[in-house]
Amino acid sequence: MEKQEIIISSQHVSKSFGKQLVLNDITLEIFSGEIFGLLGPSGAGKTTLVKQLIGLDLPTGGENYIFQTRMPSLSIVERIGYMAQSDALYEELSAKENLEFFASLYGLTRKQRQNRIREVMEIVELSDHLHKLVSNYSGGMKRRLSLAIALLHEPELLILDEPTVGIDPVLRKSIWESFYELKKKGITIIVTTHVMDEAEKCDRLGMIRDGQLIAVGTPAELKNKTNSSTIEEAFLVYGGAES
């Protein structure tokens, strides 16, 4: 079997806020071109981990590497598309103005901006709302616009924190189809979720509970190892084994 390229390596990563241990000795490798899901309930430590990967937060112990470079690193950030759990949008501006602003931050030329804005708005199915003020967008539309912004500069790695929260099931399906298309282009995608049916769509999963990585594997492997018919059952088995 061909050896897979490691894009992300977290080595014995821990994080404490005062006396509260939020991440506990996480060691994890994520490979090039895979959709990797971080699955766990709210407060499990998923957001803390992805913030460290993008360089927005520092571990208390251990190290994170992306593209063999220790994070945080400004040169690496340019190769990453990041979508936070809360939308960082300028509500008094139109969607197009938001996209123009972020495209300029990414250093896209005028011609590149026009093409990419059109392409990403088609991916998230917001082309008809390009000139609408973001303050008039629904919550689901704001999530989709945030995803479009993360895709603007054609990153090699996408880190998406709860990307489909507040999005209806039909649109969620189409967004996942766009993830598969991006994967075909060799883009690596990390998705945090607490939605079990989304977890099934990932190539591999890392299950997180109480700041600990309790299991890693393909959905099929995790179900087989626990004699479970669903990922939800498997998660409960792994979680129970740790408590």
C-alpha positions in Angstrom: 0.0 0.0 0.0 1.2 3.5 -0.9 2.5 5.5 2.0 0.2 8.5 2.6 1.7 11.9 3.1 1.1 13.3 6.6 -0.3 16.9 6.4 -1.0 17.4 10.1 0.8 16.0 13.1 -0.3 16.8 16.6 2.2 15.4 19.1 1.2 15.1 22.8 -0.8 18.3 22.7 -2.4 19.5 25.9 -4.2 22.7 26.8 -5.2 24.1 30.1 -7.2 27.2 31.1 -6.2 27.7 34.7 -6.8 24.4 36.4 -9.2 23.2 33.7 -7.6 20.7 31.3 -9.3 21.1 27.9 -7.0 18.9 25.8 -5.2 16.0 27.3 -2.2 14.5 25.5 -3.6 14.5 21.9 -1.5 12.7 19.4 -2.9 12.6 15.9 -1.9 12.4 12.2 -4.0 13.5 9.3 -3.2 12.5 5.7 -3.2 14.4 2.4 -6.4 14.4 0.5 -8.7 12.9 3.2 -11.8 14.3 4.8 -11.1 13.9 8.5 -13.9 14.4 11.1 -13.4 15.5 14.7 -16.5 14.1 16.4 -17.6 14.9 19.9 -20.1 16.7 22.0 -20.0 20.5 22.6 -17.2 21.3 25.1 -15.2 18.2 24.1 -12.2 20.2 22.9 -12.8 20.1 19.1 -12.7 23.9 18.6 -9.7 24.3 20.9 -7.8 21.8 18.8 -8.6 23.3 15.4 -7.7 26.8 16.7 -4.3 25.5 17.6 -3.9 23.9 14.1 -4.6 27.2 12.4 -2.3 29.0 14.9 -4.9 31.1 16.7 -4.2 29.3 20.0 -1.1 27.8 21.5 -0.8 24.4 23.3 0.2 24.3 27.0 2.2 21.3 26.1 3.2 19.4 23.0 3.4 20.6 19.3 1.3 20.9 16.2 2.8 20.6 12.7 1.2 21.5 9.4 3.1 20.7 6.2 6.0 19.7 8.4 6.1 23.2 9.9 5.6 23.9 13.5 2.5 26.1 14.2 1.9 28.9 14.5 3.5 30.0 11.2 2.4 32.9 9.0 3.8 31.3 5.8 1.6 28.2 6.4 -1.6 30.1 7.2 -1.7 31.3 3.6 -2.1 27.6 2.5 -5.1 27.1 4.9 -8.8 27.9 4.6 -10.4 28.3 8.0 -14.0 28.6 8.9 -14.7 29.5 12.5 -17.7 28.3 14.5 -19.0 31.9 14.7 -19.2 33.8 11.4 -16.6 36.6 11.1 -18.6 38.7 8.6 -19.1 42.5 8.1 -22.9 42.7 8.3 -23.1 46.3 7.1 -21.5 45.2 3.8 -22.8 43.1 0.9 -21.7 39.5 0.4 -19.6 40.7 -2.6 -17.9 43.4 -0.5 -17.1 40.9 2.2 -15.6 38.6 -0.5 -13.7 41.4 -2.1 -12.2 42.4 1.3 -11.0 38.8 2.1 -9.8 38.3 -1.4 -7.6 41.4 -1.1 -6.2 40.0 2.3 -5.3 36.8 0.5 -3.5 38.8 -2.2 -5.7 37.8 -5.2 -5.4 39.9 -8.3 -8.5 41.7 -9.6 -9.1 39.1 -12.3 -8.6 36.2 -9.8 -11.0 37.9 -7.4 -13.8 38.1 -10.0 -13.4 34.5 -11.1 -13.0 33.0 -7.6 -16.0 35.0 -6.1 -18.2 33.7 -8.9 -16.9 30.1 -8.4 -17.2 30.0 -4.6 -20.7 31.6 -4.6 -21.8 28.9 -7.0 -20.4 26.2 -4.7 -22.4 27.4 -1.7 -25.5 28.3 -3.9 -25.5 32.0 -3.1 -24.9 33.5 -6.5 -28.4 35.1 -6.5 -27.6 36.9 -3.2 -24.2 38.3 -4.1 -25.2 42.0 -3.7 -27.5 41.5 -0.7 -26.4 43.0 2.6 -25.1 40.3 5.0 -27.4 41.8 7.7 -30.3 40.5 5.6 -28.8 37.0 5.3 -30.3 34.1 7.4 -28.1 32.2 9.8 -27.7 29.4 7.3 -26.8 31.8 4.5 -24.1 33.4 6.7 -22.6 29.9 7.3 -22.5 29.3 3.6 -20.9 32.7 2.9 -18.2 31.9 5.6 -17.5 28.7 3.7 -17.2 30.6 0.5 -14.7 33.0 2.1 -12.6 30.0 3.4 -12.5 28.6 -0.2 -11.5 31.9 -1.9 -7.7 31.5 -2.2 -7.9 27.8 -3.2 -6.3 26.5 0.0 -4.5 23.1 0.2 -6.0 22.5 3.6 -9.5 23.4 4.8 -10.3 23.5 8.5 -14.0 23.9 9.1 -15.5 24.2 12.6 -19.1 23.0 12.6 -19.6 24.2 9.0 -23.2 23.0 8.5 -24.7 24.2 11.8 -28.1 25.9 11.0 -28.1 24.7 7.4 -31.1 22.7 6.1 -30.6 19.0 5.2 -31.0 19.4 1.5 -28.3 22.2 1.3 -26.1 20.3 3.8 -26.1 17.4 1.3 -25.0 19.7 -1.5 -22.3 21.2 0.6 -20.9 17.7 1.4 -21.0 17.0 -2.4 -18.8 20.1 -2.8 -16.4 18.7 -0.1 -16.1 15.5 -2.2 -15.3 17.6 -5.3 -12.6 19.5 -3.4 -11.2 16.2 -2.1 -10.9 15.0 -5.7 -8.6 18.0 -6.3 -6.3 16.8 -3.5 -7.5 19.2 -0.9 -7.4 17.9 2.7 -10.5 18.8 4.8 -10.9 18.7 8.5 -14.5 19.0 9.8 -15.6 19.3 13.4 -19.1 18.0 14.1 -21.4 16.5 16.7 -23.8 15.3 14.0 -23.5 11.5 13.7 -24.7 11.2 10.1 -22.0 13.7 9.0 -19.4 11.7 10.8 -20.3 8.7 8.6 -19.4 10.8 5.5 -15.8 11.3 6.6 -12.9 9.1 5.4 -11.6 8.9 9.0 -12.8 10.1 12.4 -11.1 11.2 15.6 -13.5 10.8 18.5 -13.0 13.4 21.2 -14.5 13.3 24.7 -13.6 15.4 27.7 -10.4 16.6 25.9 -9.2 13.1 25.1 -8.9 11.4 21.8 -10.7 8.2 22.5 -10.6 6.5 19.1 -9.3 7.1 15.5 -10.3 5.2 12.4 -12.6 4.9 9.4 -16.3 4.9 10.3 -16.4 1.2 9.3 -13.4 0.3 11.5 -14.8 2.1 14.5 -18.2 0.3 14.1 -16.6 -3.1 13.5 -14.3 -2.8 16.6 -17.2 -2.1 18.8 -19.8 -4.4 17.1 -21.9 -1.3 16.6 -24.3 -0.6 13.8 -24.0 3.2 14.0 -21.2 5.7 14.8 -23.3 6.9 17.7 -23.3 3.5 19.3 -19.5 3.2 18.7 -18.9 6.6 20.3 -20.8 5.5 23.4 -18.8 2.3 23.6 -15.5 4.1 23.3 -16.6 6.8 25.7 -17.7 4.3 28.2 -14.4 2.4 27.9 -12.6 5.5 29.0 -14.7 6.4 32.0 
